[in-house]
């Protein structure tokens, strides 16, 4: 279970970390899905997911993504 204010993406961890481009591609894909969504709630949720992917891309660029032991 994930606590309040925590996103499932905060728990993502891979060996080795994925490149920023991976997260940028997924953000673009999710934004495309948001543009095609027909309900406001779904659009908003997908936009939030896209922002989370962009944050992960920024962390990957900065080398601050966690790596599994």
C-alpha positions as CSV (number, residue, x, y, z in Angstrom):
1,X,0.0,0.0,0.0
2,X,1.2,3.5,-0.9
3,X,0.9,6.3,1.7
4,X,-0.8,9.6,1.2
5,X,1.2,12.0,-1.0
6,X,3.3,9.2,-2.4
7,X,3.1,8.0,-6.0
8,X,3.8,4.5,-7.2
9,X,6.5,6.0,-9.4
10,X,8.4,7.0,-6.3
11,X,9.0,3.3,-5.7
12,X,10.4,2.6,-9.2
13,X,13.9,1.4,-9.2
14,X,15.8,-0.5,-11.8
15,X,19.2,-1.9,-12.5
16,X,20.7,0.2,-14.2
17,X,18.5,3.3,-14.0
18,X,16.5,4.0,-17.2
19,X,17.7,6.9,-19.3
20,X,15.8,10.2,-19.3
21,X,14.6,9.6,-22.8
22,X,12.5,6.6,-21.6
23,X,10.6,8.9,-19.2
24,X,10.2,11.6,-21.8
25,X,8.8,9.2,-24.3
26,X,6.3,7.9,-21.8
27,X,5.3,11.4,-20.7
28,X,4.6,12.2,-24.4
29,X,2.5,9.0,-24.8
30,X,0.5,9.8,-21.7
31,X,-0.1,13.4,-22.8
32,X,-1.4,12.0,-26.1
33,X,-3.7,9.7,-24.2
34,X,-4.9,12.7,-22.1
35,X,-5.7,14.7,-25.3
36,X,-7.8,11.8,-26.5
37,X,-9.6,11.2,-23.1
38,X,-13.3,12.2,-23.0
39,X,-13.7,12.8,-19.3
40,X,-12.2,15.6,-17.3
41,X,-11.2,13.3,-14.4
42,X,-9.3,11.0,-16.7
43,X,-7.6,13.9,-18.6
44,X,-6.5,15.4,-15.3
45,X,-5.2,12.1,-14.0
46,X,-3.2,11.5,-17.2
47,X,-1.8,15.0,-17.1
48,X,-0.6,14.3,-13.6
49,X,1.0,11.0,-14.7
50,X,2.8,12.8,-17.5
51,X,4.2,15.3,-15.0
52,X,5.4,12.5,-12.9
53,X,7.2,11.0,-15.8
54,X,8.8,14.4,-16.6
55,X,10.0,14.6,-13.0
56,X,11.6,11.2,-13.3
57,X,13.2,12.3,-16.6
58,X,14.7,15.3,-14.8
59,X,16.0,13.0,-12.0
60,X,17.5,10.7,-14.5
61,X,19.2,13.6,-16.2
62,X,20.6,14.7,-12.8
63,X,21.6,11.2,-11.8
64,X,19.3,11.2,-8.8
65,X,17.2,8.1,-9.6
66,X,17.6,5.3,-7.0
67,X,19.2,2.1,-8.0
68,X,18.3,-1.3,-6.5
69,X,21.0,-2.9,-4.4
